[in-house]
Structure formats: C-alpha cells, structure tokens
Amino acid sequence: MSTEVGIELVNTNGSKGDIVPESQSLKLAAKKHTRKAHLQFGSLLWCFFLIGWNDGSLGPLLPRIQEVYKIGFVPVSLLFVFTCVGSFIGAVINVTQTDRLGFGKMVVFGSLAQWIAYSMQAAVVPFPAFVLANFLNGMGSAVQDAQGNGFVAALNDSAKMGYLHAAYGAGAFAAPLVATQFSQMPRWSFHFLVSLGISLINTTLLTYAFRLKDQDGCLADIGREPSEKSTSQKATYKQILRLKTVHLLGLFILTYVGVEVTIGGWIVTYMVDVRHGGAASGYVSSGFWGGLMVGRVALLWFNRKLGEHRALLLYAILAVGLQLIVWLVPSLVAGAVAVSFVGVLLGPTYPLAMNHAGRVLPPWLLTGSIGWIGGIGTAGAAFFPFLTGVLASKVGIQVLQPLIVAMMVLMALVWIMVPKAPRRVE
C-alpha cells in the first residue's frame, strides 16, 4: 500500500487550501525558478544592450562634438580618457564594495550613475561637464559590466555568456544608426534623451528582477546553489592581485577593448577623412558593431568544437589579415565590408575570455577579479583611442590602421601566455 506525500497550501486570507502532491509542488517550484531565471537573464540582456549602446554612440557623434565645441583631436579624446578613469573607479568599487553591498544594490547603483550622465549630455553642458558625464558613465558601466559578467559566469553556461555579450553587440550596432541621424540634426544632443530612456528602463528591470539582493540570494531564487566556495573567504585586493592569471587576463582584455573601442570610435573619422565617405560613413561603425553581435552568437558552435583557447587565437590572426585590407586597399566599400568581418571575428573574444576566467579563477574571487579585469580593460578603451587622437593630431588619422594591427598582434601574443583551462564537453 503506497502513501502519497503532499504539501498543504495556505491561501492568502489564511485559510487552508488543497493538498498538492509533492511531485506537483516540485514542478510548480521548477516553473517558478525558470520564470525568475528568464526575468533575471532578460534584465541583464537589456543592461548589456545599454552598455553596448553607450560604447557605440560616441564614434558617429565625434565630428559633431568637435564642431559644436570647436575642439581638435586631442581635447575630444579626453572623452575616452575620462571614461577610462570612471571605469577604473568602478573596478575599485566592485572589488571593495561587492561583499558589503551585494550584487543587486551594486547593479542598481551603476545604472543610476548613467541617469545623471545622460541628463547632463542631453542638456549640452559646457565641455568640461560633458567630459565629467563620460566619467560617470564609465563608472556606472564598469560596475554593471563586472556584476553582470560575474553573475552569468557563476551560472557556468557559456551559451548564456555568448548571448549576454551579443546583447552588448546589438546595442553597439543600433546606437550608430540612431547617432548618425542625430549627428546631422540641429538637436543632435537629443540622442542622449534616447539613451536616458533606455537607462530608465534598465534601472526598473534590474530593481524588479534582483530586488537588491546579493548574488547568492538571486541564485537561490532560481534554484541554484550559492556561488561562493566558502562564505568565510572574502574577495580582497591582496588575494586578487596575487593571481598571475588575473594580470594576464587584464592585459589581454585591456588590449582587446582598446582594439574594439578604437575601431568603433575612430573608424567613422577615418572613412570620412581618408576614404572620403561623407556623413553616411557613420553606418560603417554600425557594420563593425553588428558584426560583433553576429559573431558572438553565430560562432558559439565553432568555439565549442575547436576549444576557446585555440578559437580565440585563430580569430585574432584572421582579424589581422582583414585589418590589413582596410589599411592597404584604397576602397571605401572594401574597407567597410572588411571592418564588418573584423567585428564578426572579434565578437566572441570578450565572452570567451570571461568564460575562461570562470574556469581558471577561484569562485569566491570571481566577481571581484572580473571587476578588476574589466576595469583594467577599460583603460584600453581610453588609452588607445586617446593615443590615436594624439597621433592623428600630428600625422593624420591614417595612423589608425597600423596602430590597430599592432594592437591585434599584441593581443594574440598575450593570449598565448594565458593559462589554459581543462577542455570541457558541453
């Protein structure tokens, strides 16, 4: 004789309801976890869409910003520098405050910084304040980027990491399409009102999905075990900075992000000044970011087949070949097509590196380490575009292509030195 085990449900008014069999209650719990997981991941997709939107906006607007503020290559490059400074501060905040505030509060804090930045830029504040807005934006993006990467890395799902960064690519693809239109309008700064609207939705989604909880609480909401290996082991600067792999990954991401943002930020100016492409050259930037988005999804199967370490090295070598076409073939169309395929090949780089970090770094140091790696990486998003601006002011924007090729070669050499993780069947 079998006995059916059940769970008695209590109605919201306090009265007892029906007894639900345990198997059914488990199914209900699983459905709830699945819905919550979709909500959490969906909110992070929107968050990374905004981060990509932010990075893709500046390039098409640079010529207009120079015109409005009457500044040259070097002053306008300060926008990249202060984005970097803000990102570095964001990295420090990630390492020092994640354990105290928790994941949920941190991502919402990062999103609020972007509200202020976009409000200032939409108002066409004086140039020093415009630069300060980029500082706030860099800080907010860095905090959200590290927290989002750390959360998805804890899920141990390489496909989700790929989709997360594809959302970044989608934002970076869409932004130049819109920014190019606004750059030709009298109210060019209204592009930042669109950005502000996206950021308001971002904060709302992050607050609702994660309820300001720490990472372990958010993982528990979707039926996952805590990500921490030991709750007594907290992330500290000393623990993180003692790891050689953290520094190698930081240098690699620094170079990669430098390549990505330098292409996205200066390719429009290069196509206008060197290839005589006109105002429509802003769409070349969209082609690059669109390629980035496609590569992060379309190459997922190849990454698994070849292995992330070898795949990433292969992509870097092929990207160098395509960048030589952009440099040496004097054709606007050929250059635009080659830039798009460079985006496809570079697309998987960041998510593959973040997945790799999740496999080779201690779990209890992962979010802090990714925050540090990301913060160092964003230094590349400022230093290399700034260097390009300085050199362009002296010898012209044609310096862009040899600089990018050199950076790509450096990126491949650093990746060879990064320790390999054990091959895993997924």
C-alpha positions in Angstrom: 0.0 0.0 0.0 1.6 3.3 -1.1 1.2 6.6 0.7 1.1 9.8 -1.3 3.1 12.7 0.3 1.6 16.1 -0.2 2.0 19.7 0.7 -0.9 21.7 2.1 -1.3 25.1 0.5 -2.4 28.1 2.6 -4.5 30.8 0.8 -3.6 34.4 1.1 -6.5 35.0 3.5 -5.1 32.5 6.0 -7.5 29.6 5.2 -6.1 26.2 4.2 -6.3 25.1 0.7 -5.9 21.9 -1.2 -3.2 19.4 -0.6 -0.8 19.4 -3.6 1.2 16.2 -4.3 4.9 16.6 -3.7 5.8 15.9 -7.3 3.4 18.6 -8.5 4.8 21.1 -6.0 8.3 20.4 -7.3 7.0 21.1 -10.8 5.5 24.3 -9.7 8.7 25.3 -8.0 10.7 24.5 -11.1 8.4 26.6 -13.3 8.7 29.5 -10.8 12.5 29.2 -10.9 12.5 29.1 -14.7 10.3 32.2 -14.9 12.6 34.0 -12.4 15.7 32.9 -14.3 14.3 34.2 -17.6 13.5 37.6 -15.9 16.9 37.9 -14.4 18.7 37.0 -17.6 16.4 39.2 -19.6 17.2 42.2 -17.4 20.9 41.6 -17.8 20.5 41.4 -21.6 18.9 44.8 -21.5 21.6 46.1 -19.2 24.3 44.9 -21.6 22.4 46.3 -24.6 22.6 49.7 -22.9 26.4 49.3 -22.2 26.9 48.5 -25.9 24.6 51.4 -26.9 26.8 53.7 -24.9 30.0 52.5 -26.5 28.5 52.6 -30.0 27.1 56.2 -29.6 30.3 58.2 -29.4 32.0 57.4 -32.7 29.4 58.9 -35.1 29.0 61.9 -32.8 32.7 62.8 -32.5 32.8 65.0 -35.6 29.7 66.9 -34.4 31.1 67.3 -30.9 34.3 68.7 -32.4 32.2 71.1 -34.4 29.9 72.3 -31.6 32.7 72.7 -29.0 35.3 73.9 -31.6 37.9 71.4 -30.4 40.6 69.2 -32.1 41.6 65.6 -31.9 43.4 65.8 -28.5 40.6 67.6 -26.5 37.9 65.3 -27.9 40.0 62.3 -26.9 39.6 63.3 -23.3 36.1 61.8 -23.5 37.8 58.4 -23.8 40.3 59.2 -21.0 37.6 60.2 -18.5 35.5 57.2 -19.4 38.6 55.1 -18.5 39.1 56.9 -15.2 35.5 56.3 -14.3 35.7 52.7 -15.3 38.8 52.3 -13.1 37.0 53.8 -10.2 34.1 51.4 -11.0 36.6 48.5 -10.8 37.8 49.6 -7.4 34.2 49.9 -6.2 33.5 46.4 -7.5 36.3 44.9 -5.5 35.8 46.9 -2.3 32.0 47.1 -2.1 30.6 43.9 -3.6 30.8 41.9 -0.4 29.4 44.7 1.7 26.5 45.9 -0.6 25.8 42.8 -2.7 25.1 42.2 -6.3 21.6 43.7 -6.5 22.5 47.0 -4.9 25.6 47.3 -7.0 24.0 46.9 -10.4 21.3 49.4 -9.5 23.9 51.9 -8.2 25.7 51.6 -11.6 22.6 52.2 -13.5 21.8 55.4 -11.5 25.2 56.9 -12.4 24.2 56.6 -16.1 20.9 58.6 -15.5 23.0 61.6 -14.3 25.4 61.3 -17.2 22.8 61.2 -20.0 20.9 64.0 -18.4 24.0 66.2 -18.5 24.9 65.3 -22.1 21.3 65.9 -23.4 21.5 69.4 -22.0 24.7 70.2 -24.0 26.5 71.3 -20.8 29.9 73.0 -21.2 32.7 70.7 -22.5 34.3 70.1 -19.1 31.0 69.0 -17.7 30.4 66.9 -20.8 33.7 65.1 -20.0 32.6 64.6 -16.4 29.4 62.9 -17.7 31.6 60.4 -19.5 33.4 59.8 -16.2 30.1 58.9 -14.5 29.0 56.8 -17.5 32.3 54.9 -17.4 31.9 54.2 -13.7 28.3 53.1 -14.0 29.0 50.8 -17.0 32.1 49.2 -15.3 30.1 48.4 -12.2 27.2 46.8 -14.2 29.6 45.0 -16.6 31.6 43.3 -13.8 28.5 42.4 -11.8 26.7 41.0 -14.9 29.7 39.0 -16.0 30.3 37.6 -12.5 26.6 36.6 -12.2 26.5 34.8 -15.6 29.9 33.2 -15.0 28.5 31.8 -11.8 25.8 30.1 -13.8 28.6 28.2 -15.7 26.8 28.5 -19.0 29.0 29.5 -22.0 26.0 29.9 -24.3 24.4 32.5 -21.9 27.7 34.4 -21.7 27.7 34.5 -25.5 24.1 35.8 -25.6 24.9 38.3 -22.9 27.6 39.8 -25.0 25.6 39.5 -28.2 23.2 41.9 -26.4 26.1 44.3 -26.0 26.8 43.9 -29.7 23.2 44.6 -30.5 23.2 47.9 -28.5 26.5 48.9 -30.1 25.1 48.1 -33.6 21.8 50.0 -33.0 23.4 53.1 -31.5 25.4 54.3 -34.6 22.3 54.0 -36.7 20.5 56.4 -34.4 23.5 58.6 -33.6 24.3 59.1 -37.3 20.9 60.5 -37.8 21.1 62.8 -34.8 24.6 64.0 -35.7 23.1 65.7 -38.8 20.2 67.4 -36.9 20.2 70.8 -35.1 19.1 69.0 -31.9 22.0 66.5 -32.1 22.1 66.1 -28.3 18.6 64.6 -28.2 20.4 61.3 -28.9 21.2 61.3 -25.2 17.5 61.6 -24.4 17.0 58.3 -26.2 19.9 56.9 -24.1 18.3 58.3 -20.9 15.0 56.5 -21.8 16.9 53.2 -22.2 18.7 53.7 -18.9 15.4 54.3 -17.0 14.1 51.0 -18.3 17.4 49.4 -17.3 17.1 50.5 -13.7 13.5 49.5 -13.4 14.2 46.0 -14.8 17.3 45.4 -12.6 15.5 46.6 -9.4 12.4 44.4 -10.2 14.4 41.3 -11.2 17.0 41.2 -8.5 15.2 43.1 -5.7 18.5 44.5 -4.4 19.6 41.0 -3.1 23.1 39.7 -3.1 24.3 37.2 -5.7 23.7 34.1 -3.6 20.1 35.3 -2.8 19.5 35.9 -6.5 20.8 32.4 -7.4 18.7 30.9 -4.7 15.6 32.5 -6.3 16.2 30.4 -9.4 17.1 27.2 -7.6 20.9 27.5 -7.9 23.4 26.7 -5.2 25.4 29.6 -3.8 28.4 30.5 -6.0 30.7 31.1 -3.1 33.1 28.2 -2.4 33.4 29.2 1.2 31.4 32.0 2.8 34.4 32.8 5.1 36.7 33.6 2.2 36.0 37.1 1.0 37.5 38.8 -2.0 40.3 41.2 -1.1 42.8 43.2 -3.1 45.7 41.0 -1.8 44.0 37.8 -2.9 43.1 39.0 -6.3 46.4 40.8 -7.1 48.4 37.8 -6.1 47.0 35.8 -9.0 49.2 35.9 -12.1 46.2 34.8 -14.3 44.3 37.9 -13.3 47.0 40.2 -14.6 47.4 38.3 -17.8 43.7 38.4 -18.5 43.6 42.0 -17.5 46.4 42.8 -20.1 44.6 40.8 -22.7 41.2 42.5 -22.1 43.0 45.9 -22.0 44.4 45.3 -25.5 41.2 43.7 -26.8 38.9 46.5 -25.6 41.4 49.0 -26.9 41.1 47.5 -30.4 37.3 47.3 -30.2 36.7 50.9 -29.0 39.4 52.4 -31.2 37.8 50.9 -34.3 34.3 51.7 -33.2 35.3 55.3 -32.1 37.6 56.4 -34.9 36.6 54.3 -38.0 34.0 56.9 -39.0 36.5 59.7 -38.9 39.0 57.6 -40.9 36.4 56.8 -43.5 35.4 60.4 -43.9 39.0 61.9 -43.9 40.9 59.1 -45.7 38.3 57.3 -47.8 36.2 60.4 -48.4 33.0 58.6 -47.4 30.8 61.6 -46.3 28.3 61.7 -43.4 26.9 58.3 -44.2 30.3 56.8 -43.0 28.6 56.6 -39.6 27.0 53.4 -40.8 30.4 51.7 -41.1 30.6 51.8 -37.3 27.2 50.0 -37.2 28.6 47.4 -39.6 31.5 46.8 -37.2 29.3 46.5 -34.1 26.7 44.5 -36.0 29.5 42.0 -37.0 30.5 41.9 -33.3 26.9 40.9 -32.3 26.6 38.2 -35.1 30.0 36.7 -34.2 29.0 36.2 -30.5 26.1 34.1 -31.5 26.9 32.5 -34.8 30.4 31.2 -33.7 29.2 29.6 -30.5 29.2 26.1 -32.1 32.7 26.6 -33.5 34.0 27.8 -30.2 32.9 24.6 -28.6 34.2 22.4 -31.4 37.7 24.0 -31.6 38.1 24.9 -27.9 38.0 28.5 -26.7 41.8 28.9 -26.4 42.6 27.9 -30.0 39.5 29.5 -31.4 40.3 32.9 -29.9 43.9 32.8 -31.2 42.6 31.9 -34.7 40.1 34.8 -34.7 42.9 37.2 -33.8 45.1 36.1 -36.6 42.3 36.3 -39.2 41.3 39.7 -37.9 44.8 41.0 -38.5 44.6 39.8 -42.2 41.2 41.6 -42.6 42.6 44.8 -41.0 45.4 44.8 -43.5 42.7 45.0 -46.2 41.2 48.1 -44.5 44.6 49.6 -44.3 46.1 48.8 -47.7 43.1 48.6 -50.1 42.1 52.2 -51.1 38.4 51.4 -51.4 35.6 52.6 -49.2 33.3 49.6 -49.9 36.1 47.0 -49.4 37.1 48.7 -46.2 33.6 48.8 -44.8 33.0 45.1 -45.6 36.3 44.1 -44.1 35.6 46.1 -40.9 32.3 44.3 -40.5 34.0 40.9 -40.8 36.6 42.1 -38.3 33.7 42.7 -35.9 32.5 39.1 -36.5 35.9 37.6 -35.6 36.4 39.9 -32.6 32.9 39.3 -31.4 33.5 36.1 -29.4 36.7 37.4 -27.7 35.2 39.0 -24.6 32.7 36.3 -23.6 35.3 33.6 -24.3 37.7 35.4 -22.0 35.1 35.8 -19.3 34.2 32.1 -19.5 37.9 31.3 -19.3 38.2 33.4 -16.2 35.3 31.5 -14.6 37.2 28.2 -15.2 40.7 29.2 -14.0 39.9 31.6 -11.1 38.7 30.7 -7.6 34.9 31.0 -7.4 34.9 33.2 -4.3 37.2 35.7 -6.1 35.4 35.6 -9.4 33.2 38.8 -9.3 36.0 40.9 -7.8 38.5 39.5 -10.2 36.2 40.2 -13.2 35.6 43.6 -11.9 39.4 44.2 -11.7 40.0 42.7 -15.2 37.2 44.7 -16.6 38.4 47.9 -15.0 41.9 47.4 -16.4 40.4 46.5 -19.7 38.5 49.8 -19.9 41.9 51.6 -19.5 42.4 50.2 -23.0 39.1 51.8 -24.1 40.6 55.2 -23.2 44.4 54.9 -23.7 44.4 53.5 -27.2 41.7 55.9 -28.6 43.4 58.8 -26.8 46.8 57.7 -28.3 45.1 57.6 -31.7 43.8 61.1 -31.2 47.2 62.4 -30.2 49.0 60.8 -33.1 46.2 61.9 -35.5 46.7 65.5 -34.5 50.3 65.2 -35.5 50.4 62.9 -38.6 46.7 62.5 -39.5 44.0 59.9 -38.9 45.7 57.4 -41.3 47.8 56.4 -38.3 44.7 54.4 -37.1 45.3 51.3 -39.2 48.9 50.5 -38.3 48.1 51.1 -34.7 45.2 48.7 -34.7 47.2 46.0 -36.5 50.0 46.3 -33.8 47.4 46.1 -31.1 45.9 42.9 -32.6 49.3 41.3 -32.8 49.9 42.2 -29.1 46.5 40.8 -28.1 47.3 37.4 -29.8 50.7 37.2 -28.1 49.3 37.9 -24.6 46.5 35.3 -25.1 49.2 32.6 -25.8 50.6 33.3 -22.3 47.2 33.0 -20.5 47.0 29.6 -18.8 44.7 27.0 -20.4 41.6 25.6 -18.7 40.8 21.9 -18.9 38.7 21.1 -22.0 35.1 20.6 -21.1 32.3 18.8 -23.0 29.1 20.9 -23.0 
